Amino acid sequence: MIDSYLQHAQLDVDANLIAAAVDKLDHYFLHSVLPDVRWQYLIPELGEGGACSLFGHLQAEPFKLSDHLNQDQQTELKLANLQRIVDFVREYTGVDWFGIYQTTDTAQGPQLLKLAYYGAPSRPLFPLTAAFATGSNNVQVALSKTGRIINNVQQYLAQGGEYYTCDPKVKSEVCLPLFDQHNACVGIIDAEAFNSDFFNQTTLSVLIAACIKIPQYLV
């Protein structure tokens, strides 16, 4: 499974490190309690045309996951397990922001829906369109089905890379695809750090372990 993930996501990360991280995650699941589920969360105001977040300006009304998901016991359990994976990633990497997104059909078309996260308020939905991908790293990853590691955001932007700025403090970011059993991309993870050169092989191995575990809990 590890080799398959690395091949499809086009990543070069030590498989032994990933296997060790998978074991740590399995151990974490056995010895941790289920966290609370956030069925609603605060989100930023969007700029003109909805293209960018206005950092530090929050909408008065929270975003409600129940507008997109059935609020039943089965979904509650899956979301709790996704939040447990978020907590694991936070504990073992020290990232400043981490989120799990699922590809979801909405009235506005296919979008990435944020199911669980840690960190500052951020956009809940990202349109899965070629037009939005020109300015969005995570949409580009979802559409291309390949991982993207940015250890210097400023340099990446200067080189013309696709990037959606939510928090200006972010210096490094990793977006990785999530695959189902048929290797179709069913979502992404997004990890951000306030330091450059944050994502080394050890940190990436934890993120990939999460990517291997997450699909069984998508809703």
N, C-alpha and C positions, 0 to 999 in steps of 0.2 A: 504493500500500500504506500509506503514511504517513497519507494523508487518511482511508482506510478505518479504520485503527486508531484514530485520534483520534475519529472519529464513533462507533464502536461502544463505545469505552471512555469516551465523553463527557468528553473532556479538551480543554482550551484551551492548547495549547503550540505555539510557533512551528515550523511545518513545515520551514523552512529550517535551523533549528538541529538538528532531528532528522535531516535529510538529511546534514548535515555529520557528525553523530555516527555515522550508519550507515557513512559512508565511513571514519571512524576505526576502527570495529569491523572492517570488512572488511580494512583495512590491518593491524590488530593480528593477525588470523587468519593473514595471509600471512607475518608476520615474528615469530611467537612459536612456541614449542615446546609440545606437548601436556603439560599438567600431570598429576601422578599422580591417580588416582581413589581416593576414599575409599569403600570398600565397607561400612565400618562407622564409627560415630562415637558419642561419648559424648552422653548426653541427660540432662536434669534429672529428678529425682524429681517425680511429680505429686502434687498435693494431694488432699484427700478427694474421692472421686468422680471424680478424673481431670480436674477442670475447669481447674486452673491449675498452672503450674510452680512448684516450690519453688526459687527462684533460689539458686545456690551449693551446692545439694545434688544430686550426680550419682548416677545409678543405677550399680550395680557392673558390670553387663553392658552392653556397647555395643549400640546399635541396628544391625541388619544389613540393608542394602539387599537382600542376596541372599535374604532371606525374602519379598521382594515382586517382585524382578526376576530375570530369567535372567542368570546371571553368565557371559556369553559374550563373544566378541570384539566383536561388533557393539554390544552394550550398553556395553561398556567404552569404545569409541570415542566413543559419544554422550555418556556421562557425562564423559569427558575434555574434550570440546568445551563442555559446559555449565560445567564448572569454569573453562575458559578465558574464557568470558563473565563469570563471577563475578570473575575476576582483572582483566579489562578494566574492569568497573564500579568495582571497588575503586580501580584506578589513576587513573581519569579523574574520579571523584567524591569519593573520600576518605570514603565512608560507613563507619560503624563496624560495620555488619552488613548482609549481603545474602544472600538465599536464593532458590532456584528450586524451585518446587513443581509437581508434576503431579497432576491428578485421577486417582485410582487406585481400582479396585474391591478391597475387602478383605473378609475374613470378617465384619467389623463394618459393612459398607456402604461407600458411596463416601467417600473421604477425600482430603485433600491430602497428598501424600507429598513430603518434602524430598529432592531429588536431589543438590543441590550447594549449597555455601554458604561464606561467610567470616564469622568472628566467634565469639562465645561459644557454648557448647553451647545447644541449644534443642530444643523439641518436634519430633519427626519426623513426626507425623501429626495432622491436624485433621479431625474429622468434618464432612462436608458436610451439616449438618442445620440447619433453621431455628432449632432450640433453641440450638445452639452458636453460631449467627450473632449471637445477641443479646449475646454477650460477646466476639466475635472479629471484628476488623477484616478479617483475610484471608479468613475464610469468607464474610463479608458480600460482599466483592468477588467471590469465586468464584461465588456464587449470583446476584448482581445483574449480573455481567459489566461492571461499571463501575469505573473507577479511583477511588482515594481518596487524597487528599493531606492529611496532618495535620502542620502546621508548629508546632503547640503541643499536645503530648499532654495536658498538665495542663488546659488550657482545653477541649480536646475532651471529656475525661472529665467535667469540670464541667457540660458541656452535655448529658450523657447519651449520648455516642457509644459505639458498640460497640468494645471494646478488650480484647485479651488481653495482660496484662502478663507478659513473660518476663524482661526486664532493666529494673530500675527507673531506670537511667541514661538510658534512651531519652527524648529530648525531641521528636523529629520522626520521622515514619514515612510511607512511601508504599507502598501496595499497588496493583499494576496487574494486570489480567487478561491471560492469554495466549490467543490465538485460533488455531484451525486454519484451513484454507483455506475452510471453510464458515462461518466466524465463530462457531463454537461455542467456549465457554470450556473450555480443556483444562488450565488451571492458573493460577498467579499468580507474580509476583515480589514480594518483600518487602524493602524497604530501610529501615534505621534509622540515626539519627544522634544523638549525645549533645548536640547543640546545637539550640536552637529556630530556626525560620525557615531551615532548612538547604536545603530543596528549592526552588531557583529554576528559571527556565526552562532554563538551561544544564544543570543537574544532571538535570532531568526529561527533557531531550532524550536524554541518555545512557541513562537507564533505558528509555525508549520504544524506542530503537534496539536495546537488548538484547531487549525484548519481541518485536520484529519478527523477530529472528534465532533466538531460543530454540526456537520450535515445531518447526523441522526436526530438532532433536536430542532431542526428547522420546522416551521409550522406551515 
